[in-house]
Structures are given as structure tokens and as C-alpha cells.
Amino acid sequence: MDFPKFKEIFDNWRLISQELANLDAPVMEVNRVGKSHVEVYQDILSQVMSGKEYGWVKGWDDEKENNNWLQLALVIHDQKMEFLNGKLDKTMEMLGRLKGIKVCALVKMKSRTILHMHQHPEIDSENLLQLHLTLDAPETQNYNYLNVNGEFRQHKVGEPIIFNGANDHFALNESLGNRTILYMEFAKED
């Protein structure tokens, strides 16, 4: 698959990774358990409006909160998150030039974490694909994998993985360090 619209992002993964390394953001008291992206955004907005700092959102795992799988939303429905306040400037500038993004986030999977098999059935009906661009993973003993329909792909720094998230998939990090990706659900055609 060739996706020329992502050339700038793929060519500048090091810059995005550097901005990630310089990012200082707290973990918010917000989770994704049983919520749509819009509902999560509403929870974030409520916390930020009450004076809390914008940061990472806790993931889900078997319908419970998962503190080892964190997301920092960057774009929702082509709208850049307005709470970053000067953080990730160049990354956000590049993302702002793209169209057809349902959701884009930094996604951190901590050491010794598995995200169990799941699928996003709406991906097909919404004519979307998913992107994982690995920004950070251990240099040695990198045991970070995505499995889609039984096929394992290793998350390697700087390498994109594009797949249909309507298919069964799961991810794991058996490394001793964190793995962070740029995650995106995007329209197959603009």
C-alpha cells in the first residue's frame, strides 16, 4: 500500500519522536472504558475546563481501566486538540495539513503489557484504515508486536504499519521499556 499523503509524517518521524521525548504531560483521571472518541473528548474537556492539565488518557482492557496503555489525543475529526499549549508544535503543524483523520493520538504501551484481541467493526463502514508509526521502542530486546488476523508485525522505530482495524488484532509489549506510536484512523480516500 502506498500512501503519499503521509510522506511528510513518515519522513519526519525523528522530529515527531524528539517532540515526544520532550513532552511533559500528566496522566489524567479519564479512561476510555466503553466510551466513543467523542465521549472521551467530552470527559477531557470537562477536566480541562475545571483547571486540570491536559495529558494522557487511560486505556481499556476487558472492560476495565488500563494504566499501562495510555493515549494522548492529537486530532479528532480533522480538528486539532486545542489543549496542547505549545507542545508538539511541529507534529501538530504536519497533522494539520492532513484531511480525513477520524482520530490521531500518541499511544504508549508500557513494558510487559498486552492489549487483548479486539476489532473496530465501524472501520469498514466508515471506509477507514489504521496507522501505527512507531516513535519509541527499546533499541535492544524490542519485543513489541501487532498481530492482525494471525500475522505478527514488529513495531520498529520509524516504520509504519497500516492495516484494517475491522479485522481481529491485538498488541503486546514484552520489552523492558515503553513503546509509543503515532496512532491514526484515517479515510482510505479523501
C-alpha positions as CSV (number, residue, x, y, z in Angstrom):
1,M,0.0,0.0,0.0
2,D,1.3,3.4,-0.9
3,F,0.0,6.5,1.0
4,P,1.7,9.6,-0.4
5,K,-0.3,11.9,1.9
6,F,1.7,10.5,4.8
7,K,5.1,11.2,3.2
8,E,5.8,14.2,5.4
9,I,4.9,12.3,8.5
10,F,6.9,9.3,7.6
11,D,9.9,11.4,6.5
12,N,9.8,13.3,9.8
13,W,9.3,10.5,12.3
14,R,12.5,11.5,14.1
15,L,11.3,15.1,14.6
16,I,8.0,13.7,16.0
17,S,9.9,11.3,18.2
18,Q,12.0,14.2,19.5
19,E,8.9,16.2,20.4
20,L,7.5,13.2,22.1
21,A,10.7,12.8,24.2
22,N,10.4,16.5,25.2
23,L,6.7,16.1,26.1
24,D,5.8,16.6,29.8
25,A,2.2,15.6,30.2
26,P,0.4,14.1,33.2
27,V,-1.9,11.1,33.2
28,M,-5.5,12.4,33.5
29,E,-8.3,10.9,35.6
30,V,-10.0,10.0,32.3
31,N,-10.4,6.5,30.8
32,R,-11.7,5.0,27.5
33,V,-13.6,2.1,29.0
34,G,-16.8,1.7,27.0
35,K,-16.7,5.2,25.5
36,S,-16.6,6.6,22.0
37,H,-13.9,9.1,20.9
38,V,-16.5,11.9,21.3
39,E,-17.4,10.8,24.9
40,V,-13.7,10.7,25.8
41,Y,-13.2,14.2,24.4
42,Q,-16.2,15.4,26.5
43,D,-14.5,13.9,29.6
44,I,-11.2,15.6,28.7
45,L,-12.9,18.9,28.0
46,S,-14.7,18.8,31.4
47,Q,-11.5,18.2,33.3
48,V,-9.5,20.8,31.4
49,M,-12.3,23.4,31.9
50,S,-12.2,22.6,35.6
51,G,-8.5,23.6,35.7
52,K,-6.8,20.2,35.3
53,E,-3.8,19.9,32.9
54,Y,-4.3,18.1,29.6
55,G,-2.5,14.8,29.3
56,W,-2.6,11.1,28.8
57,V,-5.9,9.2,28.9
58,K,-6.0,5.7,30.4
59,G,-6.9,2.9,28.0
60,W,-9.2,-0.1,28.4
61,D,-8.7,-3.9,28.9
62,D,-11.5,-6.3,29.1
63,E,-13.9,-3.5,30.1
64,K,-11.7,-2.2,32.9
65,E,-9.3,0.7,33.1
66,N,-5.8,0.0,31.8
67,N,-3.0,2.2,33.3
68,N,-0.3,0.5,31.1
69,W,-1.9,1.6,27.8
70,L,-2.1,5.4,27.5
71,Q,-3.3,7.8,24.8
72,L,-2.8,11.5,24.2
73,A,-5.3,12.7,21.6
74,L,-3.9,15.0,18.9
75,V,-6.7,15.2,16.3
76,I,-10.4,14.2,16.3
77,H,-12.4,14.5,13.1
78,D,-9.8,16.7,11.4
79,Q,-9.8,19.1,14.4
80,K,-6.5,19.6,16.3
81,M,-6.7,19.3,20.1
82,E,-6.7,22.8,21.4
83,F,-5.2,21.9,24.8
84,L,-1.6,21.2,23.9
85,N,-0.5,24.8,24.6
86,G,2.7,24.9,22.5
87,K,3.6,21.3,22.9
88,L,4.3,19.1,19.9
89,D,4.2,22.2,17.6
90,K,5.8,20.8,14.5
91,T,3.9,17.5,14.8
92,M,0.6,19.3,15.1
93,E,1.6,21.5,12.1
94,M,2.1,18.4,9.9
95,L,-1.1,16.8,11.2
96,G,-3.0,20.0,10.4
97,R,-2.1,19.6,6.7
98,L,-3.8,16.2,6.5
99,K,-7.5,15.6,5.9
100,G,-9.7,12.6,6.6
101,I,-8.4,11.9,10.1
102,K,-11.1,10.4,12.4
103,V,-8.7,10.2,15.3
104,C,-4.9,10.6,15.8
105,A,-3.1,10.1,19.1
106,L,0.2,9.2,20.7
107,V,-0.3,5.8,22.2
108,K,2.1,4.5,24.8
109,M,2.2,0.8,25.8
110,K,4.3,0.2,28.9
111,S,6.6,-2.7,29.5
112,R,5.0,-6.2,29.8
113,T,1.6,-5.1,28.6
114,I,-0.8,-6.9,26.3
115,L,-3.9,-5.3,24.6
116,H,-6.2,-8.3,24.1
117,M,-7.7,-9.3,20.7
118,H,-10.4,-6.8,19.6
119,Q,-11.7,-5.3,16.4
120,H,-13.2,-2.0,15.3
121,P,-16.2,-3.0,13.2
122,E,-17.0,0.6,12.3
123,I,-13.7,0.8,10.4
124,D,-15.2,-0.9,7.3
125,S,-18.5,1.0,7.2
126,E,-16.6,4.3,7.7
127,N,-14.1,3.4,4.9
128,L,-11.1,3.8,7.2
129,L,-7.7,2.2,7.8
130,Q,-5.4,2.3,10.8
131,L,-1.8,3.5,11.0
132,H,0.8,2.7,13.7
133,L,4.0,4.7,13.2
134,T,6.5,3.6,15.9
135,L,8.2,6.5,17.5
136,D,9.8,4.9,20.5
137,A,10.7,1.3,21.4
138,P,13.7,-0.3,23.0
139,E,16.9,-0.5,20.8
140,T,17.6,-4.0,22.1
141,Q,15.2,-6.7,23.0
142,N,12.4,-5.0,21.2
143,Y,9.5,-7.4,21.7
144,N,6.7,-5.1,20.5
145,Y,4.3,-6.7,18.2
146,L,1.0,-6.1,16.4
147,N,-1.0,-9.2,15.3
148,V,-3.7,-8.8,12.7
149,N,-5.6,-11.9,11.7
150,G,-2.8,-14.2,12.9
151,E,0.0,-12.3,11.2
152,F,2.6,-10.7,13.5
153,R,4.3,-7.4,12.7
154,Q,7.1,-6.0,14.9
155,H,6.8,-2.4,15.9
156,K,10.2,-1.0,14.7
157,V,11.1,2.6,15.3
158,G,10.4,4.8,12.2
159,E,8.4,2.1,10.5
160,P,4.7,2.5,9.7
161,I,2.2,-0.4,9.8
162,I,-1.1,0.2,8.0
163,F,-4.0,-2.3,8.4
164,N,-7.7,-2.8,8.5
165,G,-8.7,-2.5,12.2
166,A,-12.1,-4.2,11.5
167,N,-10.0,-7.4,11.5
168,D,-9.1,-9.2,14.7
169,H,-6.0,-7.7,16.1
170,F,-4.0,-7.4,19.4
171,A,-0.8,-5.8,20.5
172,L,1.8,-6.7,23.1
173,N,5.0,-5.2,24.6
174,E,7.2,-7.8,26.3
175,S,10.2,-5.5,26.2
176,L,11.7,-3.9,29.3
177,G,10.9,-0.4,28.0
178,N,7.9,1.5,26.7
179,R,6.7,1.5,23.1
180,T,5.0,4.7,21.8
181,I,3.3,5.0,18.4
182,L,1.6,7.7,16.4
183,Y,-1.9,6.1,16.0
184,M,-4.3,7.2,13.4
185,E,-7.7,6.1,12.0
186,F,-7.9,7.7,8.5
187,A,-10.1,7.8,5.4
188,K,-9.0,5.4,2.7
189,E,-9.8,8.2,0.2
190,D,-10.0,12.0,0.8
